[in-house]
């Protein structure tokens, strides 16, 4: 060893550290969910299908749904506060005898679509304690949706809202058209408030 060189300290067995495992690559971000445009919502109001409407309401928690409804009420799109809906047994056979359900089955030529839509309508009908769908208002529909979200019932809201729209479209009374227009305004408003 020449002068001026310092001796190297011997490595102790405890000083060696294993190499850190490589970090896994970041997970790719989920693609943004498809949301309907206002033009698609207008077409839906007129009777077209628009499955992306379900993306406005699915995966919502009750608190977020309540906040949306509060905003809807502030805009005076619906006049009613939440209804208290108590659980009540309904005769499920009664649903199939409802004239609205019969008309929907005639309206939908596709049996699978008919099955999906009437199943969604039946889920809401049970939450509304067997109230006849032709007597529903938009606040009734929102109250049923809230219960379905709370129960994590997994109902496709495009199917439900389309069935309700079609029940109201089949009505000859002005109330049907009025409720359909309110529903359109509500869906359009929710779309404006929903980010991808």
C-alpha positions as CSV (number, residue, x, y, z in Angstrom):
1,X,0.0,0.0,0.0
2,X,1.5,3.3,-1.0
3,X,1.6,6.3,1.3
4,X,-1.5,8.3,1.3
5,X,-3.8,5.4,0.4
6,X,-6.3,4.5,3.1
7,X,-7.0,0.9,3.7
8,X,-10.5,-0.2,2.6
9,X,-12.8,-1.3,5.4
10,X,-13.6,-4.9,5.0
11,X,-17.3,-5.5,4.2
12,X,-19.3,-7.1,6.9
13,X,-21.9,-9.6,6.1
14,X,-24.6,-7.5,7.6
15,X,-23.9,-4.5,5.3
16,X,-24.9,-6.1,2.1
17,X,-28.5,-5.3,1.2
18,X,-30.5,-7.3,-1.3
19,X,-31.4,-5.4,-4.4
20,X,-35.0,-4.0,-4.3
21,X,-37.4,-5.9,-6.5
22,X,-38.3,-3.9,-9.6
23,X,-41.5,-1.9,-9.3
24,X,-44.4,-3.3,-11.3
25,X,-45.5,-1.2,-14.2
26,X,-48.4,1.1,-13.4
27,X,-51.8,-0.3,-14.2
28,X,-53.2,1.2,-17.3
29,X,-56.0,3.7,-16.5
30,X,-59.5,2.4,-17.1
31,X,-60.9,3.8,-20.3
32,X,-63.3,6.7,-19.7
33,X,-66.8,5.4,-19.6
34,X,-68.9,6.2,-22.5
35,X,-71.5,8.9,-21.7
36,X,-74.4,9.9,-23.9
37,X,-74.4,13.2,-25.8
38,X,-77.3,15.6,-25.5
39,X,-78.2,14.6,-29.1
40,X,-78.3,10.9,-28.1
41,X,-80.5,11.7,-25.1
42,X,-82.9,13.6,-27.4
43,X,-83.0,10.6,-29.7
44,X,-83.6,8.4,-26.7
45,X,-86.5,10.6,-25.6
46,X,-88.0,10.0,-29.1
47,X,-87.7,6.2,-28.7
48,X,-84.2,5.2,-29.7
49,X,-82.0,3.0,-27.5
50,X,-79.1,4.6,-25.8
51,X,-77.3,2.1,-23.5
52,X,-74.8,4.7,-22.3
53,X,-77.5,6.3,-20.2
54,X,-76.9,3.6,-17.7
55,X,-73.4,5.0,-17.2
56,X,-74.9,8.2,-15.7
57,X,-76.4,6.2,-12.8
58,X,-74.5,3.0,-12.4
59,X,-71.9,2.7,-9.6
60,X,-73.4,5.7,-7.8
61,X,-73.5,5.6,-4.0
62,X,-76.6,6.8,-2.4
63,X,-75.0,10.0,-1.1
64,X,-73.9,11.0,-4.6
65,X,-77.4,10.2,-6.0
66,X,-79.0,12.3,-3.2
67,X,-76.6,15.2,-4.1
68,X,-77.7,14.9,-7.8
69,X,-81.3,14.9,-6.8
70,X,-80.8,18.0,-4.6
71,X,-79.3,19.8,-7.7
72,X,-82.3,18.6,-9.8
73,X,-84.7,20.0,-7.2
74,X,-82.8,23.3,-7.1
75,X,-83.3,23.6,-10.9
76,X,-87.0,23.0,-10.2
77,X,-87.1,20.0,-12.5
78,X,-88.9,17.9,-9.9
79,X,-91.0,19.4,-7.1
80,X,-90.9,16.6,-4.6
81,X,-88.6,15.6,-1.8
82,X,-87.8,12.0,-1.1
83,X,-90.6,9.7,-0.4
84,X,-90.3,7.4,2.5
85,X,-90.7,3.9,1.0
86,X,-91.3,1.2,3.4
87,X,-90.8,-2.4,2.5
88,X,-94.0,-4.1,1.7
89,X,-94.7,-7.5,0.1
90,X,-96.4,-7.3,-3.3
91,X,-98.1,-10.1,-5.2
92,X,-95.6,-10.7,-8.0
93,X,-98.2,-12.3,-10.2
94,X,-100.0,-8.9,-10.2
95,X,-97.2,-7.3,-12.2
96,X,-97.8,-9.5,-15.2
97,X,-101.4,-8.6,-15.2
98,X,-100.8,-4.9,-15.4
99,X,-102.0,-3.4,-18.7
100,X,-98.9,-1.3,-19.1
101,X,-96.7,-4.5,-19.0
102,X,-98.9,-6.1,-21.6
103,X,-98.5,-3.0,-23.9
104,X,-94.7,-3.0,-23.4
105,X,-94.5,-6.7,-24.4
106,X,-96.5,-5.9,-27.6
107,X,-94.3,-2.8,-28.3
108,X,-91.0,-4.6,-28.1
109,X,-90.7,-7.1,-30.9
110,X,-87.4,-8.4,-29.5
111,X,-88.2,-10.9,-26.7
112,X,-84.9,-10.4,-25.0
113,X,-85.3,-6.6,-24.9
114,X,-88.9,-7.1,-23.6
115,X,-87.6,-9.4,-20.8
116,X,-84.9,-7.0,-19.8
117,X,-87.1,-3.9,-19.8
118,X,-90.0,-5.5,-18.0
119,X,-87.6,-7.1,-15.4
120,X,-86.2,-3.6,-14.7
121,X,-89.7,-2.1,-14.5
122,X,-90.7,-4.9,-12.1
123,X,-87.8,-4.2,-9.8
124,X,-88.8,-0.5,-9.5
125,X,-92.5,-1.5,-9.2
126,X,-91.6,-3.6,-6.1
127,X,-89.7,-0.7,-4.6
128,X,-92.8,1.5,-5.2
129,X,-94.9,-1.1,-3.3
130,X,-96.9,-2.2,-6.3
131,X,-97.9,1.3,-7.5
132,X,-99.2,1.1,-11.1
133,X,-96.5,2.4,-13.5
134,X,-98.9,4.5,-15.5
135,X,-99.5,6.5,-12.2
136,X,-95.8,7.0,-11.6
137,X,-94.2,10.5,-11.7
138,X,-90.5,11.3,-12.2
139,X,-90.0,11.6,-8.4
140,X,-91.5,8.1,-8.0
141,X,-88.9,6.8,-10.5
142,X,-86.1,8.6,-8.7
143,X,-87.2,7.2,-5.4
144,X,-87.3,3.7,-6.8
145,X,-83.8,4.2,-8.3
146,X,-82.5,5.4,-5.0
147,X,-83.8,2.2,-3.3
148,X,-82.2,0.1,-6.0
149,X,-78.9,1.9,-5.6
150,X,-79.1,1.5,-1.8
151,X,-79.7,-2.2,-2.2
152,X,-77.0,-2.6,-4.9
153,X,-79.7,-4.4,-6.9
154,X,-77.7,-4.3,-10.2
155,X,-80.6,-2.9,-12.3
156,X,-79.7,-1.5,-15.7
157,X,-81.0,2.0,-15.5
158,X,-81.1,2.4,-19.3
159,X,-83.6,-0.5,-19.4
160,X,-85.6,0.9,-16.5
161,X,-85.8,4.5,-17.8
162,X,-86.5,3.3,-21.3
163,X,-89.4,1.1,-20.0
164,X,-90.8,4.0,-18.0
165,X,-90.4,6.3,-21.0
166,X,-92.4,3.8,-23.1
167,X,-95.1,3.4,-20.5
168,X,-95.6,7.2,-20.6
169,X,-95.3,7.3,-24.4
170,X,-98.2,4.8,-24.7
171,X,-100.5,6.9,-22.5
172,X,-103.1,9.1,-24.2
173,X,-103.4,11.5,-21.3
174,X,-101.2,14.6,-21.3
175,X,-99.7,13.5,-18.0
176,X,-97.7,10.8,-19.9
177,X,-96.1,13.4,-22.2
178,X,-95.4,15.8,-19.4
179,X,-93.7,13.1,-17.2
180,X,-91.7,11.9,-20.3
181,X,-90.5,15.5,-20.9
182,X,-89.5,15.9,-17.2
183,X,-87.6,12.6,-17.4
184,X,-85.8,13.9,-20.5
185,X,-84.9,17.1,-18.7
186,X,-83.6,15.2,-15.7
187,X,-81.4,12.8,-17.7
188,X,-80.1,15.7,-19.7
189,X,-79.3,17.6,-16.5
190,X,-77.5,14.6,-15.0
191,X,-75.4,14.3,-18.1
192,X,-74.3,17.9,-17.8
193,X,-73.2,17.2,-14.2
194,X,-71.4,13.9,-14.9
195,X,-67.7,13.8,-15.8
196,X,-66.1,11.0,-17.7
